[in-house]
Amino acid sequence: LKGKGLELQYLDSTIMANILERMTKQNIPALPVHDSVICPAQHEGFLRQVMIEEYQKIMNFEPVID
């Protein structure tokens, strides 16, 4: 398990970079805050979908959403 933390940090940063890139391409302002993203309320649904898709793409399984 040595180095697993670094690997997970890398995957997390890759997911976030992909999310921000997609939001930017849609001209939607998005601000990363740790492992969350702030955007205008009218784009919340799109952001949630992007977050799910990017997580699935990198982690290869569906996230657990409360």
C-alpha positions as CSV (number, residue, x, y, z in Angstrom):
1,L,0.0,0.0,0.0
2,K,3.0,2.3,0.0
3,G,2.5,5.2,-2.3
4,K,-1.3,4.6,-2.5
5,G,-2.0,8.0,-1.0
6,L,0.0,9.8,-3.7
7,E,-1.8,7.8,-6.3
8,L,-5.2,8.7,-5.0
9,Q,-4.2,12.4,-4.7
10,Y,-3.1,12.2,-8.4
11,L,-6.4,10.6,-9.5
12,D,-8.4,13.3,-7.5
13,S,-6.5,16.1,-9.1
14,T,-7.0,14.6,-12.6
15,I,-10.7,14.3,-12.0
16,M,-10.9,17.9,-10.8
17,A,-8.8,19.2,-13.8
18,N,-11.1,17.4,-16.2
19,I,-14.2,18.9,-14.5
20,L,-12.9,22.4,-14.6
21,E,-11.8,22.0,-18.2
22,R,-15.3,20.9,-19.3
23,M,-16.9,23.7,-17.4
24,T,-14.6,26.2,-19.0
25,K,-15.3,24.9,-22.4
26,Q,-19.0,25.6,-21.8
27,N,-18.2,29.1,-20.6
28,I,-19.5,28.3,-17.1
29,P,-17.5,29.8,-14.2
30,A,-16.4,27.2,-11.8
31,L,-14.2,27.5,-8.7
32,P,-12.5,24.5,-7.1
33,V,-12.7,24.3,-3.3
34,H,-10.8,21.3,-2.0
35,D,-12.8,18.4,-3.5
36,S,-15.8,20.5,-4.4
37,V,-16.8,22.9,-7.1
38,I,-18.7,26.2,-6.9
39,C,-20.7,27.4,-9.9
40,P,-23.7,29.5,-10.7
41,A,-26.9,27.8,-9.3
42,Q,-28.5,27.5,-12.8
43,H,-25.6,25.2,-13.8
44,E,-25.7,22.9,-10.8
45,G,-27.3,20.0,-12.7
46,F,-24.8,20.1,-15.5
47,L,-21.9,20.3,-13.0
48,R,-23.2,17.3,-11.1
49,Q,-23.4,15.3,-14.3
50,V,-19.9,16.3,-15.3
51,M,-18.6,15.3,-11.9
52,I,-20.2,11.9,-12.1
53,E,-18.9,11.3,-15.7
54,E,-15.4,12.3,-14.9
55,Y,-15.3,10.2,-11.7
56,Q,-16.5,7.2,-13.7
57,K,-14.0,7.8,-16.4
58,I,-11.0,7.9,-14.1
59,M,-12.1,5.4,-11.4
60,N,-14.0,2.9,-13.6
61,F,-17.0,2.7,-11.4
62,E,-20.1,4.7,-10.4
63,P,-19.7,7.0,-7.4
64,V,-21.9,6.5,-4.3
65,I,-24.1,9.6,-4.0
66,D,-26.1,10.4,-0.9
